Amino acid sequence: MSIKQSQDAFTKNLRDRNMLSLGKELYRLLMMSEWGIADGRWGDAQGKEVDIGLPYTSWFEALPHCIKALRSGNPQSEEATTLEIKYNIKHRRFKTAHEIAKNWIDTVNVKSTYCYYALSIQPENYSDGLMYAKKGLRTNAGGYLLHGLLHHAMDNALRLAMDVLGDPSKTNYDLKKQLEYGMALFQSMFTDSQKYLDLAPPDDRLYRAVVAKHMCLFVAIKGPTHVSPDLKELKPFVDRLAVVDSISTDIWGPVVQTRERVTWDIIRAKYASAAAQFDPIFEQRAKHGGHSHEDVPEHVVTPDGLESLVEDLCQKLDQPLLDTEEANWRTHLLSPLYDETSLVLYTCSECGNPSAQTKKCGRCGGARYCDEKCQKAAWKQHKTVCKAGPLVVAQPRKEEGKD
């Protein structure tokens, strides 16, 4: 529909030559759809470009003229700024697009959803991309911008997590901090993927990739604590993926073996055998509660290097891997690595951005923030708790009107 509306807008411009009117309509369409501006051109029956008296032939090249017309009446036109950002993204001038978007947020409109959306695309570093996506989600985002911000948040968090977990120098060789920050990033991805699946239509072009990503994250975060060897807890998502594959194949084409799909296929094929191999090790540790090799009975076969890896991890964390009081070894299997209290220390209390560089409130020491902008945005709600004086870590703020 949006492509047809875009074509109609350019046809109308052919008649009235009004670039201001065209600019306003293209802005409206861009807010509705990622493809709100059709990538067409004026040409003859053979497809050859023709001069029809307009200052452009390629439709996207109409944007600079629309921007000029919009700013002639209003130098601070958000419509013009949005179209300028889109124009630069279209030509893959991401640095320029980011400079325009950041300047607009800093000087004019701190709640511009499209600017945050643009800043989360192809960022110079994944930490900034994730931060801007999270801040964008705190605006009145809707439609494809909401879905895009959620997906950009997931993608930047994943790339950042791979950097953090693969390079101890990122956390100054602090193993505990490295693991906690990595888990905070995984939890952020998991939350965003669940929200995406709840809100996006099943025919969205990214839906099937997000389903596969969500299942991989479910296993990574919950592990054997909540995931049975037969993966029965994931059956609703497996069934959903089958339905979405059928829909998306008709619309977008055959299933592509993306990294998410390949990872999920490996997990699905190997998880049961891996559980049979690894479960006895964790079970024996839960029963015996020690860290020595003698704690594992002879009949438990440990894969090469695993026993020393587990023991070394326990010693560096300076705590037992499992709760020795618990009869069911699965219940607290991940507790040292998945402690929600410690993960909150890496999460901005305002926008929910996971970061190793959050700064705590100087007054109560409880809330954590990305920067001064988030602290100021949160102050209206936080000041009642801050004045009351409880030194508790603030949870990420919930959406207004939601439980």
N, C-alpha and C positions, 0 to 999 in steps of 0.2 A: 504493500500500500504506500509506504513512504517513498519508494522509488517512483511510483506513478505520480504522487503528489509533487515530487521534485521535478519531474519532467513537465508537469503542468505549470509549475512556477517559472521554469525557463521559457516555456512557450508563451506564457503571459508577458514575460520580459521582452520577448521578441516583438510583441505588439506595442507595449507601452513604454519601453526603453527606460523604465524607472528603476534605477539601481538601489535606491533606498527601500522601495517596496520589496524588491527581490531579496535584499539582505535580511530584512525582518522575517520574511517567509522561510529563508534557508536556516536562520537561527532557530525558528520554531520547529522545523523539521529535524534539525540536529539534536534538539533536546528530546525528541521523541524516539529517534532511532540512530544507531551507529552508522547506518547507511542512509541517513536523511538527505545527504547531498549526492545525487547520482553522478557517476563518473562518465558523463557523455560528452558529446561535441556536436557542433553544427556541421553537417556535411551533405553531400549529394547522395543520389541513389547508390552510387558505387562506394560510398564511405569516405570519399575524398573531402577534406576540409574546404569550406567555402566561406567567403567574406560576405556577411549579411548586414554589415554596417554597425555591428555592436563592437565594443572594445575588447571582445574575447571570442574565441571559437571553442576552446575546451571549457566545459562548464565550471570546472574547479578554478580556472583562471579568472572567473567572474568575481571570486572572493575579494581580491585586493580592491576592486572597484566598489564592491558592496561595503567594504570596511571604510573606505574613504567617504562614501555617502553617509554612512551611519555616524561617523565622527564629525562630519561637517555640522550636524545639528546638535551633537552631544559628544564632546571630547572624551568623556568618561563612560562611553557606551559599553555596557557589558556584552551586548550583542556583537559589537565590532571586535572586542577582545577575544570572545569565544571563537568567532570565525577565523581570526588571525591565528589562534592556537591550532585550530583544526587544519588550516592551510599549511602550517609548518610541519605538523605531524604527517600530513598527506605526502609532503615532500621529504619526509624522514629527517627533518631538521629539528631533532628532539631537544638539543641544547637551547636553541632559540625559543622553542615552544615552552620549555621549562622556565626560562628567564622571564618570559611574558607572564606566565601563570603565577610564578612566585611573586613578581612585582605587584600583580593585581591583588593577590591575597594579602600582601604586606601593607598595601597602601589604600586599597579601595574596599574590597569585600572579602572578609576572612571566611565567609561561609559559601564561597563559590564552588559548588560541587564539581563543575566541569574542570576547573583549574586543578583541583586535587586529583581528579581522574587523569588528567594529562601528566601531572607530576609523577604519577605512579607507573607510567609507561616508559620503558627503557631508561630507568634512572641511572645516574652516574655510579651510585652505590645502592645495594639492596636495602640497607638500613633506612636510607632516606625514602626509597620507594615504598617500603612497608609503612613508614611513619605517615606519609602523605595519603596512602590508601586508607589507613585507619582514621585519620582526621577527616577525610572525605566521607567516611561512613557516619560521622557525627553530624553531617549536614542533612538537609532534607532530600537525600538521594532517593531516586526511584527508577524504575524501569531498567534499561540497559546500563545506565550509569551505576546503579546500585549493584547489579550483577557483575559489572566490570570491575568495580572497586573491590568487591569480595574476591574475585578471581585474581586481581593484581596483588591483593594482600596475601593470598595463598602462595602465589608464584614467588613474590619477593621474600616471603618468610622461608619458603623451601630452599631457595638459593642461599639465603643467609645462614640457615641451619646447617647446610652442607659445608659452608665456609667455617662456621664456628666449630662444628664437631670434627672437621677434618684438619683443623689447624689449632693446636693448643695455645699458640702464641696470641690468638685472638682474645684469650682471657688470661693472659700473663701466666700460662701454664698452671692455672688453678683448676684442677680436674673437677672439683665439686661445682665450681661456678660454670665451667664449660658444659657439664651435663645438665645443670639446672637451666641454664640459658637455652640450651638446645631443646630441652623438654618444653620450656615456655613457648618457644617458636612452634613446636609441633602442636601444642595445645591451641595456640592461636589459629593455626591452619585448620585444625579439627573443628573448632567453633565456627570459623568462617565457611568451611565446606558444608557443615550441617545447615547453616542459615541459607546458603546458596541453594541447597537441595530443597529446602522448605519453600523458597520464594520464586525461584526461576521456573519457567514453563519447561516441560520435558522436551520440547522441540528446540530449545536453545542450543546453539551450535557447540557450546562448551560443556553441556550438561553431562554427557557420557564420560568425559575426561574427569569431571569433578566427582562423579560417583566412584570411579576407580580410585581416585586419589583419597577419597573419604574412607574407603575400605582399607587401603594401605595404612592410613593414619590410625584407624581403629585398632588394627593389629599392633602397630608400633607403640601406641600409647597404652592400650589396655593389656596387651600381651597375654600370656597364659593365665593371668588373674581373671580375665573376663572373656577370653576367647577359647572355646573348646577345640580339641584337635580336629573335629569335623567342621569347624567354622560355622556351626549352626546359628550363632548369634548374628551372622552377616547375611543370612538367607534373604531377608527383606530387601537388602541392597543388591544382592545378586539378581533377584527377580526383577527389581526395578531397572537394573542395567540391561537386562534382556529386552524389556519393553522399550526402553529408550533407544537401544541399538536398532530395533525394528523401525521406530519412527524416524530416527536420524538418518538411517541408510537411505530412506526414500527422499529425504530433504537435502542432506549434505553429502551423501555418497557413502561408499563402503567404509567399514570400520578400519581406522588407521592404528597401527601398532605404536602408539605413543609411549613415552617412558612410564606413564601411569598404568597403561594397560599391560605393558611387559612386566612391570613390577608386580601387579596384582596376579597375573598369570603364574608367575614364579611362586608367589606366596601360596596361591591356591593349590599348586602342584606339589609343593614341598612341605607345607605346614604340618600335616599329619605325621610324616616321617620324622620331621625335626622335633615335634613334641615327644614322640616315642623315644628319641635319643637324648633329649635334654631334660625332660621332666624328672627322671630319677635323681638327677644331680641336685636339683632344687628341692625335691622332696626330702632327700637325705639331709641336706643342710638344714631344712626346717625342723627335722626331728632331732638332730644332734646339736645344732646351734653353734658349732665351732668353725674354725677357719683352717684347720690342719688337714693334710692329706689323709690322715688316719680316720677322719670323720666320715669318709665315704667308703662304704663296704666294698669288698673285692668284687662282688657280682655286678656293681654298677660300672659300666664301661663309659669312660669320659673321652670325648673327642680330643685329639691332640691339642695341647695348649689351652683348652678351655678351663681346666681346673686352676692352673696358675693365674689365668686372666681373672677369674672370679675372685680368687683369694687376694690378688693384688688390688682389685677394685674395692674389696671390703676394707682392706687395710688403709687405703688412701682416703676412703670416706670416713674412716674411724668409727664405724658402727657395723653391727651385724647386718648381713644382707636380708635376713628374714626375722620375723617375730617368732621367737622360740616358744612363746607361750601359746601360740595359735595352733589348734589341732589341724585345721585345714590349711595346708601349705600354700594354696593358691591365693588365699585371702589378702595377704600383705606382701605378695611377692615383689611388687614394684615400689613399695613405700619409700625406700631411701632415694630413689631416682624420681619418683612422682609424688612429691610433697606439695600439695596445692598452696600451703602457706608460703613456702619458699618461692614458688613460681610467681606469686603475686608481687614479690619484691622486684621482679623484672617486668612488671606490667604497669603502664600508665593508668592511673586511677580515673582519668577523664576519657581518653579515647581508646584505651585498651591495647595500645601499641606495645608489643614485647620488645624490650631494649635492655642491654647490659649497662646503659648509661642513664637510667632514670634517676631523678633527683628528688629527695624526700622533702616534704613540707618542713620549712625551717621552724615552724611554730610547734607542731605536735609530733613531727617525726614519723607520722603514720602513713599519710598519703604519698604516692609517688607520681611524678610527672615527667613527660618528655621534655618540656620546656616551659617558659613563662606563659606562653599563650594558653597551654592546656591548664596551667595552674589558675590563671585568671578566669578561664571559662568555667572551671569547676568551683570557684570560690563561693558562689551563691549557695550551692548545696553543701559544700564542705565546711563553711564557716560555722554552721551550727554544731557539727561534730568537733571541729577544731577548738571552739570555745569551751565545749564541754570537757575537753581535756583527756579523753581516753586515748592512750597511746596504742592504737590498734592499726594494723595495716589495712588501708582502704581497698575494697574490691573495685574492679572496673565498674564505672557508673552504668546503670541499666538504662535502656531506652525509655523515654517518657511514655507513660501510659501502658507499660508492659510490666508484668510481674517478674 
